[in-house]
Amino acid sequence: MTILYGIDLRGSDMQIKNFSNYSQCCSWCLSISTCKSFTWGLPIAGWAAYTCFVKNKVPTKINSSIVVSAHY
């Protein structure tokens, strides 16, 4: 797994769920066989704060200081 601080992986969302930290988001992604990456909103992310977006591929990387992402 590659952790990407300050990088948004936009698009390819399969499911969305709230978690208190990105480690929980990561565990959720690992539990879904088709999950290839995720983006989790930091507490400062406004409407996306604490939100985990699991994805079925690794989308284009975009700089964003309000998220943590990872891919496998």
mmCIF file of the N, C-alpha and C atoms, coordinates in Angstrom:
data_MODEL
# 
_entry.id   MODEL 
# 
loop_
_atom_site.group_PDB 
_atom_site.id 
_atom_site.type_symbol 
_atom_site.label_atom_id 
_atom_site.label_alt_id 
_atom_site.label_comp_id 
_atom_site.label_asym_id 
_atom_site.label_entity_id 
_atom_site.label_seq_id 
_atom_site.pdbx_PDB_ins_code 
_atom_site.Cartn_x 
_atom_site.Cartn_y 
_atom_site.Cartn_z 
_atom_site.occupancy 
_atom_site.B_iso_or_equiv 
_atom_site.pdbx_formal_charge 
_atom_site.auth_seq_id 
_atom_site.auth_comp_id 
_atom_site.auth_asym_id 
_atom_site.auth_atom_id 
_atom_site.pdbx_PDB_model_num 
ATOM 1   N N  . MET A 1 1  ? 0.837   -1.171 0.000   1.00 0.00 ? 1  MET A N  1 
ATOM 2   C CA . MET A 1 1  ? 0.000   0.000  0.000   1.00 0.00 ? 1  MET A CA 1 
ATOM 3   C C  . MET A 1 1  ? 0.886   1.239  0.000   1.00 0.00 ? 1  MET A C  1 
ATOM 4   N N  . THR A 1 2  ? 0.521   2.216  -0.789  1.00 0.00 ? 2  THR A N  1 
ATOM 5   C CA . THR A 1 2  ? 1.234   3.478  -0.867  1.00 0.00 ? 2  THR A CA 1 
ATOM 6   C C  . THR A 1 2  ? 0.333   4.581  -0.316  1.00 0.00 ? 2  THR A C  1 
ATOM 7   N N  . ILE A 1 3  ? 0.757   5.225  0.785   1.00 0.00 ? 3  ILE A N  1 
ATOM 8   C CA . ILE A 1 3  ? 0.007   6.324  1.387   1.00 0.00 ? 3  ILE A CA 1 
ATOM 9   C C  . ILE A 1 3  ? 0.416   7.630  0.709   1.00 0.00 ? 3  ILE A C  1 
ATOM 10  N N  . LEU A 1 4  ? -0.568  8.433  0.354   1.00 0.00 ? 4  LEU A N  1 
ATOM 11  C CA . LEU A 1 4  ? -0.333  9.695  -0.344  1.00 0.00 ? 4  LEU A CA 1 
ATOM 12  C C  . LEU A 1 4  ? -0.949  10.836 0.465   1.00 0.00 ? 4  LEU A C  1 
ATOM 13  N N  . TYR A 1 5  ? -0.129  11.525 1.250   1.00 0.00 ? 5  TYR A N  1 
ATOM 14  C CA . TYR A 1 5  ? -0.605  12.671 2.023   1.00 0.00 ? 5  TYR A CA 1 
ATOM 15  C C  . TYR A 1 5  ? -0.715  13.877 1.106   1.00 0.00 ? 5  TYR A C  1 
ATOM 16  N N  . GLY A 1 6  ? -1.868  14.558 1.145   1.00 0.00 ? 6  GLY A N  1 
ATOM 17  C CA . GLY A 1 6  ? -2.053  15.743 0.325   1.00 0.00 ? 6  GLY A CA 1 
ATOM 18  C C  . GLY A 1 6  ? -2.324  15.458 -1.140  1.00 0.00 ? 6  GLY A C  1 
ATOM 19  N N  . ILE A 1 7  ? -2.765  14.245 -1.431  1.00 0.00 ? 7  ILE A N  1 
ATOM 20  C CA . ILE A 1 7  ? -3.090  13.858 -2.809  1.00 0.00 ? 7  ILE A CA 1 
ATOM 21  C C  . ILE A 1 7  ? -4.522  13.330 -2.852  1.00 0.00 ? 7  ILE A C  1 
ATOM 22  N N  . ASP A 1 8  ? -5.299  13.862 -3.763  1.00 0.00 ? 8  ASP A N  1 
ATOM 23  C CA . ASP A 1 8  ? -6.668  13.406 -3.979  1.00 0.00 ? 8  ASP A CA 1 
ATOM 24  C C  . ASP A 1 8  ? -6.682  12.489 -5.192  1.00 0.00 ? 8  ASP A C  1 
ATOM 25  N N  . LEU A 1 9  ? -7.339  11.364 -5.058  1.00 0.00 ? 9  LEU A N  1 
ATOM 26  C CA . LEU A 1 9  ? -7.573  10.454 -6.188  1.00 0.00 ? 9  LEU A CA 1 
ATOM 27  C C  . LEU A 1 9  ? -9.029  10.654 -6.578  1.00 0.00 ? 9  LEU A C  1 
ATOM 28  N N  . ARG A 1 10 ? -9.262  11.493 -7.562  1.00 0.00 ? 10 ARG A N  1 
ATOM 29  C CA . ARG A 1 10 ? -10.634 11.887 -7.913  1.00 0.00 ? 10 ARG A CA 1 
ATOM 30  C C  . ARG A 1 10 ? -11.258 10.941 -8.918  1.00 0.00 ? 10 ARG A C  1 
ATOM 31  N N  . GLY A 1 11 ? -12.496 10.563 -8.607  1.00 0.00 ? 11 GLY A N  1 
ATOM 32  C CA . GLY A 1 11 ? -13.262 9.712  -9.513  1.00 0.00 ? 11 GLY A CA 1 
ATOM 33  C C  . GLY A 1 11 ? -13.187 8.247  -9.139  1.00 0.00 ? 11 GLY A C  1 
ATOM 34  N N  . SER A 1 12 ? -13.929 7.435  -9.861  1.00 0.00 ? 12 SER A N  1 
ATOM 35  C CA . SER A 1 12 ? -13.983 5.980  -9.705  1.00 0.00 ? 12 SER A CA 1 
ATOM 36  C C  . SER A 1 12 ? -14.488 5.542  -8.338  1.00 0.00 ? 12 SER A C  1 
ATOM 37  N N  . ASP A 1 13 ? -15.309 6.381  -7.665  1.00 0.00 ? 13 ASP A N  1 
ATOM 38  C CA . ASP A 1 13 ? -15.859 6.024  -6.359  1.00 0.00 ? 13 ASP A CA 1 
ATOM 39  C C  . ASP A 1 13 ? -16.845 4.870  -6.493  1.00 0.00 ? 13 ASP A C  1 
ATOM 40  N N  . MET A 1 14 ? -16.682 3.873  -5.628  1.00 0.00 ? 14 MET A N  1 
ATOM 41  C CA . MET A 1 14 ? -17.621 2.755  -5.578  1.00 0.00 ? 14 MET A CA 1 
ATOM 42  C C  . MET A 1 14 ? -18.600 2.931  -4.423  1.00 0.00 ? 14 MET A C  1 
ATOM 43  N N  . GLN A 1 15 ? -18.049 3.285  -3.260  1.00 0.00 ? 15 GLN A N  1 
ATOM 44  C CA . GLN A 1 15 ? -18.855 3.444  -2.055  1.00 0.00 ? 15 GLN A CA 1 
ATOM 45  C C  . GLN A 1 15 ? -18.274 4.580  -1.225  1.00 0.00 ? 15 GLN A C  1 
ATOM 46  N N  . ILE A 1 16 ? -19.112 5.146  -0.361  1.00 0.00 ? 16 ILE A N  1 
ATOM 47  C CA . ILE A 1 16 ? -18.702 6.241  0.507   1.00 0.00 ? 16 ILE A CA 1 
ATOM 48  C C  . ILE A 1 16 ? -19.210 5.944  1.915   1.00 0.00 ? 16 ILE A C  1 
ATOM 49  N N  . LYS A 1 17 ? -18.345 6.196  2.918   1.00 0.00 ? 17 LYS A N  1 
ATOM 50  C CA . LYS A 1 17 ? -18.717 5.942  4.308   1.00 0.00 ? 17 LYS A CA 1 
ATOM 51  C C  . LYS A 1 17 ? -17.858 6.829  5.205   1.00 0.00 ? 17 LYS A C  1 
ATOM 52  N N  . ASN A 1 18 ? -18.379 7.240  6.349   1.00 0.00 ? 18 ASN A N  1 
ATOM 53  C CA . ASN A 1 18 ? -17.617 8.079  7.279   1.00 0.00 ? 18 ASN A CA 1 
ATOM 54  C C  . ASN A 1 18 ? -16.825 7.224  8.271   1.00 0.00 ? 18 ASN A C  1 
ATOM 55  N N  . PHE A 1 19 ? -15.583 7.647  8.528   1.00 0.00 ? 19 PHE A N  1 
ATOM 56  C CA . PHE A 1 19 ? -14.710 7.021  9.515   1.00 0.00 ? 19 PHE A CA 1 
ATOM 57  C C  . PHE A 1 19 ? -13.944 8.106  10.249  1.00 0.00 ? 19 PHE A C  1 
ATOM 58  N N  . SER A 1 20 ? -13.565 7.836  11.489  1.00 0.00 ? 20 SER A N  1 
ATOM 59  C CA . SER A 1 20 ? -12.870 8.846  12.293  1.00 0.00 ? 20 SER A CA 1 
ATOM 60  C C  . SER A 1 20 ? -11.398 9.009  11.935  1.00 0.00 ? 20 SER A C  1 
ATOM 61  N N  . ASN A 1 21 ? -10.826 8.056  11.172  1.00 0.00 ? 21 ASN A N  1 
ATOM 62  C CA . ASN A 1 21 ? -9.433  8.202  10.733  1.00 0.00 ? 21 ASN A CA 1 
ATOM 63  C C  . ASN A 1 21 ? -9.207  7.413  9.443   1.00 0.00 ? 21 ASN A C  1 
ATOM 64  N N  . TYR A 1 22 ? -8.096  7.716  8.791   1.00 0.00 ? 22 TYR A N  1 
ATOM 65  C CA . TYR A 1 22 ? -7.856  7.075  7.491   1.00 0.00 ? 22 TYR A CA 1 
ATOM 66  C C  . TYR A 1 22 ? -7.480  5.605  7.623   1.00 0.00 ? 22 TYR A C  1 
ATOM 67  N N  . SER A 1 23 ? -7.001  5.181  8.785   1.00 0.00 ? 23 SER A N  1 
ATOM 68  C CA . SER A 1 23 ? -6.687  3.750  8.979   1.00 0.00 ? 23 SER A CA 1 
ATOM 69  C C  . SER A 1 23 ? -7.948  2.903  8.887   1.00 0.00 ? 23 SER A C  1 
ATOM 70  N N  . GLN A 1 24 ? -9.051  3.414  9.410   1.00 0.00 ? 24 GLN A N  1 
ATOM 71  C CA . GLN A 1 24 ? -10.326 2.697  9.312   1.00 0.00 ? 24 GLN A CA 1 
ATOM 72  C C  . GLN A 1 24 ? -10.796 2.647  7.862   1.00 0.00 ? 24 GLN A C  1 
ATOM 73  N N  . CYS A 1 25 ? -10.578 3.733  7.152   1.00 0.00 ? 25 CYS A N  1 
ATOM 74  C CA . CYS A 1 25 ? -10.913 3.784  5.723   1.00 0.00 ? 25 CYS A CA 1 
ATOM 75  C C  . CYS A 1 25 ? -10.096 2.735  4.965   1.00 0.00 ? 25 CYS A C  1 
ATOM 76  N N  . CYS A 1 26 ? -8.828  2.665  5.305   1.00 0.00 ? 26 CYS A N  1 
ATOM 77  C CA . CYS A 1 26 ? -7.931  1.691  4.682   1.00 0.00 ? 26 CYS A CA 1 
ATOM 78  C C  . CYS A 1 26 ? -8.416  0.262  4.939   1.00 0.00 ? 26 CYS A C  1 
ATOM 79  N N  . SER A 1 27 ? -8.774  -0.035 6.171   1.00 0.00 ? 27 SER A N  1 
ATOM 80  C CA . SER A 1 27 ? -9.270  -1.381 6.518   1.00 0.00 ? 27 SER A CA 1 
ATOM 81  C C  . SER A 1 27 ? -10.531 -1.717 5.744   1.00 0.00 ? 27 SER A C  1 
ATOM 82  N N  . TRP A 1 28 ? -11.408 -0.729 5.601   1.00 0.00 ? 28 TRP A N  1 
ATOM 83  C CA . TRP A 1 28 ? -12.640 -0.950 4.846   1.00 0.00 ? 28 TRP A CA 1 
ATOM 84  C C  . TRP A 1 28 ? -12.318 -1.271 3.394   1.00 0.00 ? 28 TRP A C  1 
ATOM 85  N N  . CYS A 1 29 ? -11.406 -0.505 2.805   1.00 0.00 ? 29 CYS A N  1 
ATOM 86  C CA . CYS A 1 29 ? -11.005 -0.756 1.419   1.00 0.00 ? 29 CYS A CA 1 
ATOM 87  C C  . CYS A 1 29 ? -10.443 -2.176 1.270   1.00 0.00 ? 29 CYS A C  1 
ATOM 88  N N  . LEU A 1 30 ? -9.591  -2.563 2.195   1.00 0.00 ? 30 LEU A N  1 
ATOM 89  C CA . LEU A 1 30 ? -8.992  -3.900 2.136   1.00 0.00 ? 30 LEU A CA 1 
ATOM 90  C C  . LEU A 1 30 ? -10.038 -5.010 2.237   1.00 0.00 ? 30 LEU A C  1 
ATOM 91  N N  . SER A 1 31 ? -11.168 -4.715 2.868   1.00 0.00 ? 31 SER A N  1 
ATOM 92  C CA . SER A 1 31 ? -12.217 -5.731 3.019   1.00 0.00 ? 31 SER A CA 1 
ATOM 93  C C  . SER A 1 31 ? -13.082 -5.886 1.767   1.00 0.00 ? 31 SER A C  1 
ATOM 94  N N  . ILE A 1 32 ? -12.901 -4.999 0.790   1.00 0.00 ? 32 ILE A N  1 
ATOM 95  C CA . ILE A 1 32 ? -13.677 -5.028 -0.456  1.00 0.00 ? 32 ILE A CA 1 
ATOM 96  C C  . ILE A 1 32 ? -12.760 -5.527 -1.576  1.00 0.00 ? 32 ILE A C  1 
ATOM 97  N N  . SER A 1 33 ? -13.083 -6.659 -2.141  1.00 0.00 ? 33 SER A N  1 
ATOM 98  C CA . SER A 1 33 ? -12.180 -7.290 -3.117  1.00 0.00 ? 33 SER A CA 1 
ATOM 99  C C  . SER A 1 33 ? -11.884 -6.426 -4.335  1.00 0.00 ? 33 SER A C  1 
ATOM 100 N N  . THR A 1 34 ? -12.805 -5.565 -4.732  1.00 0.00 ? 34 THR A N  1 
ATOM 101 C CA . THR A 1 34 ? -12.603 -4.735 -5.920  1.00 0.00 ? 34 THR A CA 1 
ATOM 102 C C  . THR A 1 34 ? -12.000 -3.361 -5.618  1.00 0.00 ? 34 THR A C  1 
ATOM 103 N N  . CYS A 1 35 ? -11.701 -3.079 -4.354  1.00 0.00 ? 35 CYS A N  1 
ATOM 104 C CA . CYS A 1 35 ? -11.136 -1.772 -4.000  1.00 0.00 ? 35 CYS A CA 1 
ATOM 105 C C  . CYS A 1 35 ? -9.649  -1.729 -4.341  1.00 0.00 ? 35 CYS A C  1 
ATOM 106 N N  . LYS A 1 36 ? -9.276  -0.732 -5.113  1.00 0.00 ? 36 LYS A N  1 
ATOM 107 C CA . LYS A 1 36 ? -7.876  -0.551 -5.524  1.00 0.00 ? 36 LYS A CA 1 
ATOM 108 C C  . LYS A 1 36 ? -7.230  0.660  -4.884  1.00 0.00 ? 36 LYS A C  1 
ATOM 109 N N  . SER A 1 37 ? -8.067  1.605  -4.381  1.00 0.00 ? 37 SER A N  1 
ATOM 110 C CA . SER A 1 37 ? -7.546  2.821  -3.766  1.00 0.00 ? 37 SER A CA 1 
ATOM 111 C C  . SER A 1 37 ? -8.653  3.480  -2.949  1.00 0.00 ? 37 SER A C  1 
ATOM 112 N N  . PHE A 1 38 ? -8.277  4.506  -2.181  1.00 0.00 ? 38 PHE A N  1 
ATOM 113 C CA . PHE A 1 38 ? -9.264  5.277  -1.440  1.00 0.00 ? 38 PHE A CA 1 
ATOM 114 C C  . PHE A 1 38 ? -8.744  6.690  -1.220  1.00 0.00 ? 38 PHE A C  1 
ATOM 115 N N  . THR A 1 39 ? -9.670  7.588  -0.916  1.00 0.00 ? 39 THR A N  1 
ATOM 116 C CA . THR A 1 39 ? -9.353  8.943  -0.477  1.00 0.00 ? 39 THR A CA 1 
ATOM 117 C C  . THR A 1 39 ? -10.195 9.203  0.763   1.00 0.00 ? 39 THR A C  1 
ATOM 118 N N  . TRP A 1 40 ? -9.557  9.778  1.796   1.00 0.00 ? 40 TRP A N  1 
ATOM 119 C CA . TRP A 1 40 ? -10.249 10.088 3.045   1.00 0.00 ? 40 TRP A CA 1 
ATOM 120 C C  . TRP A 1 40 ? -10.074 11.563 3.351   1.00 0.00 ? 40 TRP A C  1 
ATOM 121 N N  . GLY A 1 41 ? -11.169 12.249 3.685   1.00 0.00 ? 41 GLY A N  1 
ATOM 122 C CA . GLY A 1 41 ? -11.143 13.677 3.965   1.00 0.00 ? 41 GLY A CA 1 
ATOM 123 C C  . GLY A 1 41 ? -10.689 13.978 5.385   1.00 0.00 ? 41 GLY A C  1 
ATOM 124 N N  . LEU A 1 42 ? -9.682  14.825 5.512   1.00 0.00 ? 42 LEU A N  1 
ATOM 125 C CA . LEU A 1 42 ? -9.215  15.285 6.818   1.00 0.00 ? 42 LEU A CA 1 
ATOM 126 C C  . LEU A 1 42 ? -10.307 16.110 7.497   1.00 0.00 ? 42 LEU A C  1 
ATOM 127 N N  . PRO A 1 43 ? -10.205 16.331 8.823   1.00 0.00 ? 43 PRO A N  1 
ATOM 128 C CA . PRO A 1 43 ? -11.224 17.115 9.534   1.00 0.00 ? 43 PRO A CA 1 
ATOM 129 C C  . PRO A 1 43 ? -11.454 18.514 8.944   1.00 0.00 ? 43 PRO A C  1 
ATOM 130 N N  . ILE A 1 44 ? -10.477 19.055 8.244   1.00 0.00 ? 44 ILE A N  1 
ATOM 131 C CA . ILE A 1 44 ? -10.614 20.394 7.648   1.00 0.00 ? 44 ILE A CA 1 
ATOM 132 C C  . ILE A 1 44 ? -11.221 20.360 6.245   1.00 0.00 ? 44 ILE A C  1 
ATOM 133 N N  . ALA A 1 45 ? -11.711 19.215 5.819   1.00 0.00 ? 45 ALA A N  1 
ATOM 134 C CA . ALA A 1 45 ? -12.165 19.031 4.435   1.00 0.00 ? 45 ALA A CA 1 
ATOM 135 C C  . ALA A 1 45 ? -13.601 19.485 4.173   1.00 0.00 ? 45 ALA A C  1 
ATOM 136 N N  . GLY A 1 46 ? -14.190 20.240 5.078   1.00 0.00 ? 46 GLY A N  1 
ATOM 137 C CA . GLY A 1 46 ? -15.560 20.717 4.851   1.00 0.00 ? 46 GLY A CA 1 
ATOM 138 C C  . GLY A 1 46 ? -16.549 19.573 4.724   1.00 0.00 ? 46 GLY A C  1 
ATOM 139 N N  . TRP A 1 47 ? -17.344 19.566 3.653   1.00 0.00 ? 47 TRP A N  1 
ATOM 140 C CA . TRP A 1 47 ? -18.376 18.530 3.467   1.00 0.00 ? 47 TRP A CA 1 
ATOM 141 C C  . TRP A 1 47 ? -17.787 17.123 3.382   1.00 0.00 ? 47 TRP A C  1 
ATOM 142 N N  . ALA A 1 48 ? -16.524 16.988 3.011   1.00 0.00 ? 48 ALA A N  1 
ATOM 143 C CA . ALA A 1 48 ? -15.894 15.667 2.867   1.00 0.00 ? 48 ALA A CA 1 
ATOM 144 C C  . ALA A 1 48 ? -15.113 15.243 4.116   1.00 0.00 ? 48 ALA A C  1 
ATOM 145 N N  . ALA A 1 49 ? -15.197 16.018 5.198   1.00 0.00 ? 49 ALA A N  1 
ATOM 146 C CA . ALA A 1 49 ? -14.458 15.677 6.418   1.00 0.00 ? 49 ALA A CA 1 
ATOM 147 C C  . ALA A 1 49 ? -14.857 14.291 6.915   1.00 0.00 ? 49 ALA A C  1 
ATOM 148 N N  . TYR A 1 50 ? -13.862 13.479 7.220   1.00 0.00 ? 50 TYR A N  1 
ATOM 149 C CA . TYR A 1 50 ? -14.037 12.122 7.758   1.00 0.00 ? 50 TYR A CA 1 
ATOM 150 C C  . TYR A 1 50 ? -14.702 11.162 6.766   1.00 0.00 ? 50 TYR A C  1 
ATOM 151 N N  . THR A 1 51 ? -14.791 11.540 5.510   1.00 0.00 ? 51 THR A N  1 
ATOM 152 C CA . THR A 1 51 ? -15.473 10.707 4.521   1.00 0.00 ? 51 THR A CA 1 
ATOM 153 C C  . THR A 1 51 ? -14.460 9.875  3.747   1.00 0.00 ? 51 THR A C  1 
ATOM 154 N N  . CYS A 1 52 ? -14.764 8.595  3.634   1.00 0.00 ? 52 CYS A N  1 
ATOM 155 C CA . CYS A 1 52 ? -13.921 7.635  2.919   1.00 0.00 ? 52 CYS A CA 1 
ATOM 156 C C  . CYS A 1 52 ? -14.569 7.319  1.578   1.00 0.00 ? 52 CYS A C  1 
ATOM 157 N N  . PHE A 1 53 ? -13.809 7.522  0.519   1.00 0.00 ? 53 PHE A N  1 
ATOM 158 C CA . PHE A 1 53 ? -14.270 7.226  -0.837  1.00 0.00 ? 53 PHE A CA 1 
ATOM 159 C C  . PHE A 1 53 ? -13.442 6.046  -1.350  1.00 0.00 ? 53 PHE A C  1 
ATOM 160 N N  . VAL A 1 54 ? -14.022 4.848  -1.403  1.00 0.00 ? 54 VAL A N  1 
ATOM 161 C CA . VAL A 1 54 ? -13.289 3.696  -1.926  1.00 0.00 ? 54 VAL A CA 1 
ATOM 162 C C  . VAL A 1 54 ? -13.499 3.627  -3.430  1.00 0.00 ? 54 VAL A C  1 
ATOM 163 N N  . LYS A 1 55 ? -12.451 3.202  -4.136  1.00 0.00 ? 55 LYS A N  1 
ATOM 164 C CA . LYS A 1 55 ? -12.424 3.280  -5.596  1.00 0.00 ? 55 LYS A CA 1 
ATOM 165 C C  . LYS A 1 55 ? -12.044 1.944  -6.242  1.00 0.00 ? 55 LYS A C  1 
ATOM 166 N N  . ASN A 1 56 ? -12.524 1.733  -7.446  1.00 0.00 ? 56 ASN A N  1 
ATOM 167 C CA . ASN A 1 56 ? -12.258 0.469  -8.141  1.00 0.00 ? 56 ASN A CA 1 
ATOM 168 C C  . ASN A 1 56 ? -11.037 0.537  -9.056  1.00 0.00 ? 56 ASN A C  1 
ATOM 169 N N  . LYS A 1 57 ? -10.343 1.675  -9.051  1.00 0.00 ? 57 LYS A N  1 
ATOM 170 C CA . LYS A 1 57 ? -9.085  1.804  -9.773  1.00 0.00 ? 57 LYS A CA 1 
ATOM 171 C C  . LYS A 1 57 ? -8.277  2.908  -9.095  1.00 0.00 ? 57 LYS A C  1 
ATOM 172 N N  . VAL A 1 58 ? -7.110  3.210  -9.630  1.00 0.00 ? 58 VAL A N  1 
ATOM 173 C CA . VAL A 1 58 ? -6.281  4.301  -9.101  1.00 0.00 ? 58 VAL A CA 1 
ATOM 174 C C  . VAL A 1 58 ? -6.423  5.475  -10.067 1.00 0.00 ? 58 VAL A C  1 
ATOM 175 N N  . PRO A 1 59 ? -7.280  6.446  -9.718  1.00 0.00 ? 59 PRO A N  1 
ATOM 176 C CA . PRO A 1 59 ? -7.493  7.585  -10.604 1.00 0.00 ? 59 PRO A CA 1 
ATOM 177 C C  . PRO A 1 59 ? -6.294  8.536  -10.640 1.00 0.00 ? 59 PRO A C  1 
ATOM 178 N N  . THR A 1 60 ? -6.422  9.568  -11.437 1.00 0.00 ? 60 THR A N  1 
ATOM 179 C CA . THR A 1 60 ? -5.396  10.598 -11.556 1.00 0.00 ? 60 THR A CA 1 
ATOM 180 C C  . THR A 1 60 ? -5.157  11.270 -10.208 1.00 0.00 ? 60 THR A C  1 
ATOM 181 N N  . LYS A 1 61 ? -3.900  11.519 -9.895  1.00 0.00 ? 61 LYS A N  1 
ATOM 182 C CA . LYS A 1 61 ? -3.518  12.166 -8.647  1.00 0.00 ? 61 LYS A CA 1 
ATOM 183 C C  . LYS A 1 61 ? -3.598  13.682 -8.798  1.00 0.00 ? 61 LYS A C  1 
ATOM 184 N N  . ILE A 1 62 ? -4.264  14.331 -7.828  1.00 0.00 ? 62 ILE A N  1 
ATOM 185 C CA . ILE A 1 62 ? -4.413  15.775 -7.817  1.00 0.00 ? 62 ILE A CA 1 
ATOM 186 C C  . ILE A 1 62 ? -3.996  16.291 -6.440  1.00 0.00 ? 62 ILE A C  1 
ATOM 187 N N  . ASN A 1 63 ? -3.158  17.316 -6.390  1.00 0.00 ? 63 ASN A N  1 
ATOM 188 C CA . ASN A 1 63 ? -2.726  17.886 -5.121  1.00 0.00 ? 63 ASN A CA 1 
ATOM 189 C C  . ASN A 1 63 ? -3.916  18.467 -4.369  1.00 0.00 ? 63 ASN A C  1 
ATOM 190 N N  . SER A 1 64 ? -4.016  18.113 -3.075  1.00 0.00 ? 64 SER A N  1 
ATOM 191 C CA . SER A 1 64 ? -5.070  18.646 -2.216  1.00 0.00 ? 64 SER A CA 1 
ATOM 192 C C  . SER A 1 64 ? -4.642  18.451 -0.771  1.00 0.00 ? 64 SER A C  1 
ATOM 193 N N  . SER A 1 65 ? -4.490  19.538 -0.040  1.00 0.00 ? 65 SER A N  1 
ATOM 194 C CA . SER A 1 65 ? -3.987  19.465 1.335   1.00 0.00 ? 65 SER A CA 1 
ATOM 195 C C  . SER A 1 65 ? -5.028  18.995 2.341   1.00 0.00 ? 65 SER A C  1 
ATOM 196 N N  . ILE A 1 66 ? -6.247  18.694 1.901   1.00 0.00 ? 66 ILE A N  1 
ATOM 197 C CA . ILE A 1 66 ? -7.314  18.326 2.834   1.00 0.00 ? 66 ILE A CA 1 
ATOM 198 C C  . ILE A 1 66 ? -7.660  16.843 2.823   1.00 0.00 ? 66 ILE A C  1 
ATOM 199 N N  . VAL A 1 67 ? -6.842  16.016 2.165   1.00 0.00 ? 67 VAL A N  1 
ATOM 200 C CA . VAL A 1 67 ? -7.133  14.576 2.070   1.00 0.00 ? 67 VAL A CA 1 
ATOM 201 C C  . VAL A 1 67 ? -5.884  13.733 2.260   1.00 0.00 ? 67 VAL A C  1 
ATOM 202 N N  . VAL A 1 68 ? -6.140  12.454 2.544   1.00 0.00 ? 68 VAL A N  1 
ATOM 203 C CA . VAL A 1 68 ? -5.122  11.409 2.529   1.00 0.00 ? 68 VAL A CA 1 
ATOM 204 C C  . VAL A 1 68 ? -5.654  10.330 1.598   1.00 0.00 ? 68 VAL A C  1 
ATOM 205 N N  . SER A 1 69 ? -4.823  9.821  0.736   1.00 0.00 ? 69 SER A N  1 
ATOM 206 C CA . SER A 1 69 ? -5.229  8.756  -0.182  1.00 0.00 ? 69 SER A CA 1 
ATOM 207 C C  . SER A 1 69 ? -4.229  7.598  -0.083  1.00 0.00 ? 69 SER A C  1 
ATOM 208 N N  . ALA A 1 70 ? -4.620  6.494  -0.670  1.00 0.00 ? 70 ALA A N  1 
ATOM 209 C CA . ALA A 1 70 ? -3.721  5.341  -0.751  1.00 0.00 ? 70 ALA A CA 1 
ATOM 210 C C  . ALA A 1 70 ? -4.152  4.477  -1.921  1.00 0.00 ? 70 ALA A C  1 
ATOM 211 N N  . HIS A 1 71 ? -3.189  3.717  -2.446  1.00 0.00 ? 71 HIS A N  1 
ATOM 212 C CA . HIS A 1 71 ? -3.516  2.735  -3.487  1.00 0.00 ? 71 HIS A CA 1 
ATOM 213 C C  . HIS A 1 71 ? -2.687  1.489  -3.264  1.00 0.00 ? 71 HIS A C  1 
ATOM 214 N N  . TYR A 1 72 ? -3.144  0.403  -3.885  1.00 0.00 ? 72 TYR A N  1 
ATOM 215 C CA . TYR A 1 72 ? -2.525  -0.908 -3.682  1.00 0.00 ? 72 TYR A CA 1 
ATOM 216 C C  . TYR A 1 72 ? -1.885  -1.403 -4.954  1.00 0.00 ? 72 TYR A C  1 
# 
